[in-house]
Amino acid sequence: MSVPIPIKRVAVIGAGLAGAIAVDALAQENTFDLIRVFERREGLGGCRIGDTSRPPTISDLSILANRTADPPIPIPENLPAQTPKLDQPRFAESSVYPYLETNVDNTAMEFTQESIPEERSEWSIATHGPNTPFRHWKVMRQYVSSLLERNGYQDFVSYNTIVERVEKVGAEWKWFDAVVVVSGYYWVPYIPAIEGLEQFEKSRPGSVLHSKHFRGRDLFRGKRVVIVGASVSAADIAVDLASTKTADLPVHAIVKGHNTNVYFGDIAFQQTQIKTHPSNSHIAGRTVHLIDGNSIPEVDHIIFGTGYSWTLPLPPPGSQRAILAAGLIARQSQPSSSLSKGATIGLGVGLTVGALLLIFGGCFITECLRRKGKMKGEPQPYLSVGDAYPGAS
């Protein structure tokens, strides 16, 4: 009978919300000799980091449409090595715009023993009252950062470091005994293929953008805007442009016949300053033609709130399988023996109670790495299942 090799060196990829809870869960076990975090951005916060520079203009719509926009880059055979700077887009930019606020109650976004600060913006108070549950994005970024900074965990992090591949050699993951991937998997925009869209963008570069690259309403002042998509990002932008009367009114929204968000529904698109339409059939010049025979002429901008392509290029090339664990989805390459001691937190979470599930994931993975292999009834330090869901077992 083989004796399990103790896990003492753990690599964590990503320093956002899931990364913060994973690192804290690992560190408080006092079991591991080395915890090292690799973060592609310049600081803590993950998708809550705000960019100061203008987002890049979309250069190739076809690879976004066929979901091939972020292929794994070639790895030199001999390492360490220096390679020429890549011209391949990496889509690491943020989706944050200056006045972005959360859109769900803060209690659904905070950890059970880590409250989000009672810091509310003037806009949120004026709109939702003095007890508004919503928070500005800067408050949320500081919340994530504080989870790592207050205990000195920021010293574990290597910033501006992109992990291109995770590969197991023998019993090790290249100097680590285990790898936890908490980098997210939705960062490459998806824009559907539409006849004439490429020509529309090339005739006026910057006129086609994804909601990820929305940086506020000012760019669209007095412009005729068509928004494609029926879920949260499209709704946020449509309401923003319409309610502030920034864009040329009405704001046109391509939503009819499309699935709306299961939590928010389509109420946002029912404003009088928003005109809803069915799908577009093609684009000719600056005119968007619809499948019902109608059209929207003289369009200045088309904004796509059409989601993202699933992207996780880290494992070696190979097929993938899904493993359901503690309410989360972890993806591993086949064969499974080549990826033992590798785990991913946060995949498949499409619920408002995402923070709670991240806690489950962090504690579950920590327990697995300690070779216990299953969740305890009351995993520490964060969560008692009964406290989170009274009556749960």
N, C-alpha and C positions, 0 to 999 in steps of 0.2 A: 504494500500500500504506500503510495507516494505521500510525502510530507509537504503540505502547502508552504510555498515560499512566503515569508512575511512581507507585507507591503509597508515600506518605509519612506519611499520617495514618490510624491504625487505631483503631476503636472496638471494645472487648471488652465483651460483656454477660454478667455473672456473675463472681463471685469465689469460687467453690468449687474443688473439686479440678481440674476441667477448665479453669477459668479460670486457676488458678495455673500449670499447665503451659503453657497458651497464651501467657500474658504472659511467662513466662520464655523460651520459645522465640522470641517476637517480639523481646524486649529484647536477647537475646544475639546477635542478628544484626547489631546496630548499623547498621541500615538505615533505620529509621523515625524521622521527626522527632517524631511525637506518638503515644503510646499512651495511651488513656484508657479506664478501666474503669468501668462503671456497675453498681452492686450494690443490689438492692432492700432488703436487710437492713442492720442497723446495724454489721456487722463482716464479717470474713473467715471463710470456712469453709463457706458454702453450706448444704447439708442437715445439716451437722454442728454448726450453731449450736443451742444449747439455749435453750428459752423458759422464762422464770421465771413467766409468767402462765398461768392456766388456759386451755386451748384453748376456742374458741367453741362454743356449743351449735349443733348442726345445725339450720338454720332452714327449709330447703326440700329435702326428700328427692327430689322429682320431678326437679329440674334435675340432681341428681347421677346419677339413674338414666338420664336421657336424654342425658347428657353435654353439657349446655349451660350448665354452672355458671360458666364464666369467659369470657363473650363479650368481644370487644374493646370498650373504652370509647370513646365519641365523642370525637373530637379537635376542639378549637376551630379555626375557620377562620383566625383571626388569632392569631399567637403572638408574644411570650409572652402568657399570659393566666392569670387566676385563675378557678377553677371551684369550685362548692360541694363539700364533702367527700362522697365516694361512700359509699353504704350497701351497695354491692355487695361481697360477700365476695371477697377476692383470694387466699385460701388460701396466704399466705406463711409461715404458722406452721410450725414445725419438727415432725418426727416423732420427735425424740429424747426419751427418758425418762431419769430420773436415773442409773440403773445399767446403761444400755445398753452392750453390748460388741459388738465386731465378731464375725462368725460364720464367717469364712473366714481361712485362714492369712495372716499379715501380708505374706508374700512375694508374694502375689497382689495385694496392695493398694498396694504401694509402687512408686515409680519406680526404674529400674535403677541410678541413681546417687544416690538420695536414700532412705536407709534410714529406716524408721519407728523412733522411739526405743524402746530396750529398757526401757520403763516398763510394768510389769504391776500390775494391781490385786490386792489380797489375795484377793478372791473368785475371780478367774481362776486364781491360783496354787493356791488350795485345791481348786479344781474340776478343773483340767487339769494341774497340776504346775508346777514352777519354770520350765520352758521353754515355758510356754503361748504359742502364737502369736497369741493374741487381745489386743485393746487396748480400753481404755475410750474412750468417744466423745470425752472431753476431750483425750485424747492425739492422736486423729485430727484434731480441730479445730486443735490447736496445730501439728500436722504440716503441714496446709494453710496455716495462717497464716504459718508460718516460711518457706515457699517464696517468699512475697511480701515479707515484712518484712525479711529479712536483707539483701536487695539494694536496699532502698528502694523496691520496687515499690508499697508501700502508698500512696505519694504519687500514684500514677496513678489511685487509686480514688475515685469519688464515691459515698458511702454513702447509704442511705435514698432511693435514686433509682430509680424504676421506669421502664423504657423501655416505652412503650405501643405504639409503632409504629416500624418501620424502613422508610424509603421513599427510593428513589433519585430525585434530581432532576437531570436532565442526566447529567453524568459523576460526580456526587458523591452520597454518602449523607448529605446535609445536613451539610456541613462535614467529612466524613470521606471518604477514598478507598476504604476497605474496612471491613466489619463482620464480626466473628467472634462468633457466638452460642454461649455456653457456659453457659447458664442452666438446663439441664435441661429436661425436658418432662413429668415426672410429679409434679405437685404438687396436682392437683385430685382428691380422692377419688372413687372409683366405688362406689356402693352400689346393688345391683339393686332393681328394683321388686318389692315383695312385698305382696300384699293384706293390709291391716291394719297395716302397719308404721308408717304415718304416725300412726294413732290410738294405737299403742303408745308412740310417742315423745311425742306431745302429752299423754297422760295422766300422764306422769312425765318432764318435760324432762331431757335428759341421759342417758336410758336407752339410747339408740341412739348408737353412736359408731363411727368408723372407726379402724383401727389407727394412722393418722397422729396421732390425738388421744389415744392411750394414753399416760398419764403415770405409769405404775407401778401396782403391785398394790394399794396401800392403799385406793383407792376401792372395791374389789370385795371387801373383807373380809366374809366370811360371806354373800355374795350368790350367787344362782343365775345363772350366766353361760352364754350360748350364743355360740359363736364360729363365724362363717360364713367359709369359705375354707380352701383346702388347701395354700397356699404358705407362704412363709417367715414373714411377719409373723403370720399366724394361728397357725402352729406355735410361734413364740417366745412369744406371749402365752398360749397354751394350756398350754405346759410351765411357764411362770412361775407361773401361777395354781394349777396342779395340784401341782407339785413342792414349792411352799412351803406348800401347804394353806391358802392365803389365802381363796380362794373356797369356796362351798359345793360339796362334792364329790359326784359327779364333775363335772368341767368338761365341758360338752357341746360337741362339735365337729361341724359340718355339713361333712363331707368325702367321704363315700362317693359315688362316681360323678364326682368332680371331679378335675381334673388337678393332680397334686402337682408341686412344683419338681423339675426334671430333675436337679439336683445333689444336693439333700438327700433327696428321696424322701418317704415318709410315716412314717418310723421315729419321728418325734417324737410322732405321734398314737397310738402303740402302748402308751403308758404305762397302767398299770392305773387311774390316777385320771382318765383321759380317756375319755369314752364317745363313740364316733363314730356319726354318723347320716347318712342320705341327705338330699337337699334338702328344704327346707321348702316346703310348699304354700301356707300362709296363716297369719295370726296373728289370734287372736280374744281380746280382752282381754289377759291376761298369759300366754296359752298359745300356744306355737309348735307348729303342726301340720305333720307331715311327710308326704311323698308315699307312704310305706308304710303310712299309716293310724295310726301312733303319734303321740304328742305329748309335749311337755315343758311341764309346768304351772308356774305361779308364777315366771315368769322375771323377774329384776330388770334384767338388762342383755343387750343383743345387741351384740357387737363384730364389725365386718366387716373381715376381712383380704382384701378382694376387689380390691385393686389400684387403679389410677388411670386417669383419662381422659387421653389424649394431648393436650397443650395447648402450642401455640406461637403466641400471638396477635400476634406482632411484625410479620410481613410484611403489606403491604396485602392487603385481601380478594381472593381469587382461588383458582384450583385449585392443587393441590400435586403435585409429582412427587418421586420419591425418586432419589437419586444414590448409588451405591455407590462409596466411595473409601477406599482403605487400610483396608478392614475396617469402616468407619463408614458410617452413613447420614446424609447431609445433605439437608434438605428445602428446596426453593426454590419460589417461586410462578412460575407461568407468566405471560407468556412469559419464557424464560430470560434474554433480553437485559436485562430489567428488574432482574435480581438478580445480574448479574455482579459479582464482587468481594465477594460475600456468602457466608459459610460457617458451618456449624454443626458443632460437635465433640461427639461422645458420643452421638448418636442411634442407636438400634438395637443398642446394646451390651448384650447379655443374658448375658454370660459372666463367669465369676469373674475372668478376667484383664483386667478393665476398665481398670486403671491402665496396662497395657502398650498397650492400644488407644488410650487417651487420648494417650500419648506419640506414637504413630504419627500420630494426628490433629493434634496440635499442630505437629509437624515438617512434616507434609504441607501443612497450611494455610500455614505460614510460607513454605515453598518456593514454593507457588502465588502467594502475595502478592509474592514476589520475582521473579515472572515466569519461574520455571524450569519450573513446570507439572508436575513429576513428582518422585517420591521419589528421593533419592540412595540408593546402595547402603548407605552408613553415615551417615544423617542425624545431625548434631551439634546440640546438645551432649549429647543424652540417650541415644541408642539405637543400638547396633549390632545389626542383625537377627540376625547369627550368634551374638552373645553371648547374646541373649535366647532364641533357639531354635537350639541347636547343630545344624548341618546344614541350616538353612534357607537359602534363596537369594532 
